[in-house]
């Protein structure tokens, strides 16, 4: 068996491949069979930044500051986490894709099927044999820790690449003990997620293929379901006593044998799909039944609450988020965003920078308590300055990025749009952020706006405010 080394470029401990098809190692290297397909690098997903927005319903005026037309500007989103329309399990269907199973995947997640029989035969002669599905046990990071907090902090200290702080973190409960698992979301598909588990002084790490996964809380089961360019998979893992094991390795491909189809209809009609369960080819119906028998996707959930590095370190060290003791004040005053930022600085604070769900909830409750849902509040998010990306202006944050998939639920649908065209045809830039209440959803959202709302939306006079945060 010829061997190739694939080195993860995002995290030294992370392999490019996921699921039950690779052998993890502490050095971050993976050895795969010749002909199994080589990784061709990552392809970041792109989204249209200027999707049409829903109007924010602000009770204070007849006009809204939310965009009604989408911008034509396209931005590259790191790590599009949305589930593909490929369908997994019972509803295994896809719409397009040309790659065969052995053609590989642009981010290294596809095309790698280990041959268990050949692996067993060559194990005596190879430097590192591939592990079978039953023997997969994740990657042991370290042992001898006195607590899970200590172990997870040690991982963050040693495995976070220097200068790379755009990752997000979440605590989840996969098995039924009281110790949470820590999700390290690299925010890029090629990096996937590392999911840390702790038991009896040992930290064990599961590397996912790409970013998307679900888990059934307290059941001991997690499913890495995703795919790209004709290769899709459902890798089901069990977690017991801190050890990750592969419970089911399911994958499928679709490709066309036509080199030059005359139209899309002919291309779609020519698609060939092949399904595999633990390396055995099966039909589509059997594939869905076998996956469903092991993992009930109707009971599964995604991580809900994400943290940035400052908050996760603070929580692991003190049991509290970095913003736990911060104070917030609301001010209703007609002004520009820049003027609001200066006023907060003069008061000894800064425009609020919300980095956790808990902090969003604190601000929401404060606005409700003062019955100020009809006010459009300036907050400390902007895409001005050195970075095109939306970021918080709090100078104390290690990570200021506020536009990843982890923030999507906090942005008004379709936002940020970056630009808006007024009824008179005037095109304006929207490089600042407000926090508004949408009555239909009974929820607050971030929305991008011009720096001077009243100039372009005069009906908002008397309904502009800002929120200051104090450490």
C-alpha positions in Angstrom: 0.0 0.0 0.0 1.5 3.2 -1.1 1.1 6.1 1.4 0.5 9.8 1.0 0.7 12.3 3.8 -2.0 15.0 3.9 -1.2 17.9 6.3 -4.0 20.0 7.7 -3.5 23.6 6.9 -5.9 25.1 9.4 -5.0 23.4 12.7 -1.9 21.3 13.4 -4.0 18.6 15.0 -6.8 18.6 12.4 -6.8 16.2 9.5 -8.4 17.2 6.2 -10.6 14.2 6.2 -13.4 13.1 8.5 -15.7 10.3 9.1 -14.7 6.7 9.4 -12.3 6.7 6.5 -9.1 8.0 7.9 -6.5 7.3 10.6 -6.0 10.2 12.9 -2.6 10.9 14.4 -1.3 13.3 17.0 0.9 14.9 14.4 -2.1 15.9 12.3 -1.1 13.6 9.5 -3.3 11.2 7.6 -2.2 8.2 5.6 -4.5 7.1 2.8 -4.6 4.3 0.1 -3.2 5.1 -3.3 -5.9 5.8 -5.8 -8.3 6.8 -3.1 -8.3 10.4 -4.3 -6.1 13.3 -3.3 -7.2 16.5 -1.6 -7.2 19.4 -4.0 -7.5 22.2 -1.4 -10.5 24.1 -0.1 -13.2 25.9 -2.0 -14.8 28.5 0.2 -18.5 28.9 -0.3 -19.8 32.1 -1.6 -23.2 33.8 -0.9 -24.9 36.7 -2.4 -24.5 39.3 0.3 -27.4 41.4 -0.9 -30.3 39.1 -0.5 -33.7 40.9 -0.3 -34.3 41.8 3.3 -37.5 41.6 5.3 -38.7 45.0 6.5 -37.9 45.6 10.2 -41.0 46.7 11.9 -40.0 49.6 14.1 -43.0 51.2 15.7 -41.6 54.7 15.8 -41.9 55.8 12.2 -43.5 55.1 8.8 -40.2 54.5 7.1 -37.7 51.8 8.1 -34.0 51.7 8.0 -33.9 48.2 6.7 -32.8 47.4 3.1 -35.5 46.6 0.6 -33.2 45.9 -2.3 -30.3 43.5 -2.3 -26.8 44.5 -3.2 -25.1 42.9 -6.2 -21.9 42.7 -4.2 -20.8 39.1 -3.5 -18.8 38.2 -0.5 -16.9 35.1 0.4 -18.4 33.6 3.6 -16.0 31.4 5.5 -17.6 28.0 6.3 -21.2 28.0 5.0 -22.7 25.8 7.5 -26.1 25.4 5.9 -27.1 21.8 5.2 -26.8 20.9 1.6 -29.8 19.9 -0.4 -28.1 16.6 -1.1 -30.3 14.9 1.5 -29.0 12.2 3.8 -30.5 9.2 5.4 -34.1 8.5 4.4 -34.2 11.3 1.9 -31.0 10.7 0.0 -31.3 12.9 -3.1 -29.1 15.4 -4.8 -29.5 17.9 -7.6 -26.1 18.0 -9.3 -22.5 17.0 -9.2 -20.1 15.3 -11.6 -17.5 13.7 -9.4 -17.3 10.0 -9.0 -16.4 8.4 -5.7 -12.7 8.1 -6.6 -12.4 11.6 -8.0 -12.0 13.2 -4.6 -13.4 16.4 -3.1 -12.1 19.9 -3.3 -11.7 20.1 0.4 -10.4 16.6 1.1 -13.7 15.3 2.5 -14.6 13.1 -0.5 -13.5 10.1 -2.4 -11.6 8.3 0.3 -12.9 4.8 1.0 -10.6 2.5 3.0 -10.4 -1.1 1.9 -10.6 -3.0 5.1 -9.5 -6.3 3.7 -6.4 -4.8 2.0 -5.7 -2.8 5.1 -5.6 -6.0 7.3 -3.4 -7.8 4.8 -0.9 -4.9 4.7 -0.9 -4.0 8.3 2.2 -6.1 9.2 4.2 -4.4 6.4 3.0 -0.8 6.8 4.3 1.8 9.2 0.8 2.7 10.2 -2.1 0.6 9.2 -5.6 2.0 8.7 -8.0 1.3 11.5 -11.2 -0.5 10.9 -14.6 1.1 11.6 -14.9 -0.8 14.9 -11.5 0.2 16.2 -11.7 3.9 15.5 -11.2 5.8 18.8 -10.6 9.4 17.8 -7.4 11.2 18.5 -6.1 11.2 22.1 -4.8 14.7 22.7 -3.6 14.5 26.3 -3.9 12.6 29.6 -3.3 13.3 33.3 -5.7 16.3 33.6 -7.3 17.0 36.9 -10.5 18.4 35.3 -12.2 18.8 31.9 -11.6 22.6 32.2 -7.9 22.1 32.4 -7.8 19.6 29.5 -9.8 21.8 27.2 -7.7 24.9 28.1 -4.6 23.0 27.3 -5.9 22.0 23.9 -6.8 25.7 23.1 -3.3 26.8 24.2 -1.5 24.2 22.2 -3.7 23.7 19.1 -5.0 27.1 18.2 -2.8 28.3 15.3 -0.9 31.5 16.0 -2.6 34.5 14.6 -5.7 32.5 13.6 -8.6 33.6 15.9 -11.6 33.3 13.6 -12.8 30.1 15.2 -16.0 29.7 17.3 -16.8 27.4 20.2 -19.8 25.7 21.7 -20.4 23.4 24.6 -22.7 20.5 23.9 -23.8 17.3 25.7 -23.4 14.2 23.5 -23.2 11.5 26.1 -25.2 11.3 29.4 -22.6 12.6 31.9 -22.4 16.1 33.3 -19.2 17.0 31.4 -19.8 19.0 28.2 -18.1 18.3 24.9 -16.3 21.3 23.4 -16.9 22.0 19.7 -14.1 23.9 18.0 -15.6 25.3 14.8 -12.8 26.4 12.4 -15.2 28.4 10.3 -13.7 27.0 7.1 -14.9 23.8 5.4 -11.4 22.4 4.9 -10.8 22.7 8.7 -14.1 21.1 9.8 -14.8 20.9 13.5 -12.8 19.3 16.3 -15.1 17.9 19.0 -13.4 17.4 22.4 -14.5 14.8 24.9 -13.2 14.3 28.4 -13.1 11.2 30.6 -10.9 10.2 33.5 -8.2 12.7 32.9 -8.0 12.2 29.1 -9.1 14.5 26.2 -10.1 12.7 23.1 -10.7 14.6 19.8 -13.1 13.8 16.9 -12.3 15.5 13.6 -15.3 16.1 11.3 -15.3 16.2 7.6 -16.3 19.7 6.7 -18.3 21.7 9.2 -21.8 20.3 9.4 -22.9 17.8 12.1 -25.8 17.1 14.4 -26.1 15.2 17.6 -28.8 13.6 19.8 -28.4 15.2 23.2 -27.4 12.8 26.0 -27.7 9.8 23.6 -24.0 9.3 23.0 -24.6 9.7 19.2 -23.3 12.3 16.7 -23.7 12.4 12.9 -21.4 14.2 10.5 -23.6 14.5 7.4 -22.4 16.7 4.6 -20.7 16.4 1.2 -19.7 18.3 -1.8 -19.4 18.0 -5.6 -20.9 14.5 -6.0 -19.7 12.9 -2.8 -21.9 12.8 0.3 -21.8 11.0 3.6 -23.4 10.2 6.9 -20.7 9.3 9.4 -22.3 8.3 12.7 -20.2 8.2 15.9 -20.8 7.0 19.4 -19.3 8.4 22.5 -18.8 6.2 25.5 -16.4 6.9 28.4 -14.8 9.7 26.5 -14.0 7.6 23.5 -15.3 8.3 20.0 -16.1 5.3 17.9 -17.5 5.0 14.4 -21.0 3.4 14.7 -21.8 3.6 10.9 -19.9 4.7 7.9 -22.4 5.6 5.1 -21.6 7.5 1.9 -22.9 7.9 -1.6 -21.9 9.5 -4.9 -23.6 10.8 -8.0 -22.0 11.5 -11.3 -22.7 11.6 -15.0 -21.0 9.5 -17.7 -21.9 12.0 -20.4 -18.9 14.1 -21.3 -20.9 16.8 -23.1 -24.6 16.7 -22.3 -26.7 18.9 -24.6 -28.7 20.5 -21.8 -29.3 20.4 -18.0 -32.2 18.0 -18.4 -30.1 15.4 -20.2 -27.4 15.9 -17.6 -29.8 15.3 -14.7 -31.3 12.3 -16.4 -27.9 10.8 -16.9 -26.9 10.9 -13.2 -25.7 7.7 -11.6 -25.9 7.3 -7.9 -24.2 4.6 -5.8 -24.7 4.0 -2.1 -22.4 2.4 0.4 -22.8 1.2 4.0 -19.5 0.3 5.7 -17.9 -0.2 2.2 -20.7 -2.5 1.0 -22.8 -1.2 -2.0 -26.5 -1.0 -1.3 -29.6 0.4 -2.9 -31.0 3.8 -1.9 -33.8 2.4 0.2 -31.5 0.2 2.2 -29.1 3.2 2.7 -31.9 5.3 4.2 -33.1 2.4 6.4 -29.7 1.5 7.7 -28.8 5.1 8.6 -32.2 5.6 10.3 -31.8 2.4 12.3 -28.7 3.8 13.9 -29.4 7.5 14.0 -32.8 9.2 14.4 -32.3 12.5 12.6 -35.7 13.7 13.8 -34.3 13.8 17.3 -31.1 15.5 16.4 -30.0 19.1 16.9 -27.2 21.4 15.9 -25.1 23.4 18.4 -27.1 26.4 19.4 -24.9 28.8 21.3 -21.5 29.8 20.1 -18.7 31.6 21.9 -15.6 33.5 20.8 -12.2 32.7 22.2 -12.3 35.3 25.0 -15.6 34.0 26.4 -14.7 30.3 26.1 -11.3 30.8 27.9 -13.0 32.9 30.6 -15.7 30.2 31.1 -13.1 27.4 31.3 -11.0 29.4 33.8 -13.7 31.1 36.0 -17.0 29.5 35.1 -18.2 32.9 33.8 -18.2 34.5 30.4 -15.8 37.5 29.8 -18.8 39.8 29.6 -20.6 38.4 32.7 -19.9 41.5 34.8 -20.4 44.1 32.1 -23.0 46.8 32.5 -25.2 48.3 29.7 -27.1 51.6 29.4 -29.6 52.7 26.9 -29.8 56.3 25.6 -32.5 57.8 23.3 -31.0 60.7 21.4 -31.0 61.8 17.8 -27.5 61.5 16.6 -25.2 59.8 14.0 -23.4 56.5 14.6 -20.1 58.2 15.0 -21.5 60.7 17.5 -23.0 57.8 19.5 -19.6 56.0 19.5 -17.9 59.2 20.8 -20.6 59.7 23.5 -20.0 56.2 24.8 -16.3 56.8 25.0 -16.8 60.0 26.9 -18.9 58.1 29.4 -16.1 55.6 29.9 -17.5 52.8 27.7 -18.0 51.9 24.1 -20.9 51.0 21.8 -22.2 47.6 22.8 -20.4 44.6 21.3 -22.4 41.4 21.8 -20.3 38.3 21.5 -22.5 35.6 23.1 -26.2 34.6 23.2 -26.2 35.5 26.9 -25.1 39.1 26.1 -27.7 39.5 23.4 -30.3 38.3 25.9 -29.1 40.8 28.6 -29.5 43.7 26.1 -32.9 42.4 24.9 -34.2 42.2 28.4 -32.9 45.7 29.2 -34.8 47.2 26.1 -38.0 45.3 27.0 -37.8 46.4 30.7 -37.6 50.1 29.6 -40.3 49.5 26.9 -38.1 50.9 24.2 -38.8 48.4 21.4 -39.8 51.3 19.1 -36.3 52.8 19.2 -33.6 52.0 16.7 -30.4 51.6 18.7 -26.9 52.1 17.3 -24.5 49.3 18.3 -20.8 48.8 17.9 -20.7 46.8 14.7 -19.3 48.2 11.4 -17.4 47.2 8.3 -15.5 50.5 8.1 -11.8 50.8 8.8 -9.1 48.3 7.8 -11.4 45.3 7.5 -14.2 44.8 4.9 -15.8 42.3 7.2 -18.3 43.3 9.8 -16.7 43.5 13.2 -17.2 44.8 16.8 -15.3 48.0 17.8 -14.6 46.8 21.4 -10.8 47.2 21.5 -10.4 44.4 24.1 -11.7 41.6 21.9 -9.3 39.0 20.6 -11.9 38.2 17.9 -14.1 41.0 16.6 -15.6 39.3 13.6 -19.4 39.3 13.7 -20.6 38.0 10.4 -19.9 34.2 10.5 -22.6 31.5 10.5 -22.6 31.7 14.3 -24.1 35.2 14.1 -26.7 34.5 11.4 -29.6 34.1 13.7 -28.9 37.6 15.1 -28.9 39.4 11.8 -32.1 40.5 10.1 -32.9 38.1 7.2 -31.0 39.1 4.1 -28.6 41.4 5.9 -26.0 42.9 5.8 -26.8 44.3 2.3 -24.1 46.9 2.3 -26.1 49.3 0.2 -29.7 50.6 -0.2 -31.4 52.5 -3.0 -33.9 55.0 -1.8 -37.3 55.8 -3.5 -35.7 58.7 -5.3 -33.0 56.5 -6.8 -30.3 57.7 -4.4 -27.9 54.8 -3.6 -26.5 54.9 0.0 -23.8 52.9 1.8 -24.8 51.0 4.9 -21.6 50.5 6.8 -22.9 50.7 10.4 -25.3 48.7 12.5 -28.5 49.2 14.5 -30.3 46.9 16.8 -34.1 46.8 16.1 -37.2 45.0 17.3 -39.3 43.1 14.7 -42.8 42.8 16.1 -43.8 39.9 13.8 -41.1 37.8 15.3 -41.0 39.3 18.8 -37.3 39.4 18.4 -34.4 41.8 18.1 -32.1 41.8 15.1 -28.9 43.4 13.8 -29.4 45.4 10.7 -27.0 47.5 8.6 -27.7 51.1 8.1 -26.1 54.4 7.0 -24.1 56.3 9.6 -26.8 59.0 9.7 -30.2 57.4 9.8 -32.3 60.6 10.2 -30.7 62.2 7.2 -32.1 59.5 4.9 -35.1 58.4 7.0 -36.4 61.6 8.7 -39.4 59.9 10.2 -37.1 58.2 12.6 -36.4 61.5 14.4 -37.1 61.0 18.1 -36.7 57.2 17.7 -32.9 56.9 17.5 -30.8 55.8 20.4 -27.6 54.0 21.3 -26.4 51.4 23.8 -23.2 51.8 25.8 -21.3 48.9 27.3 -19.0 49.2 30.4 -16.5 46.7 31.5 
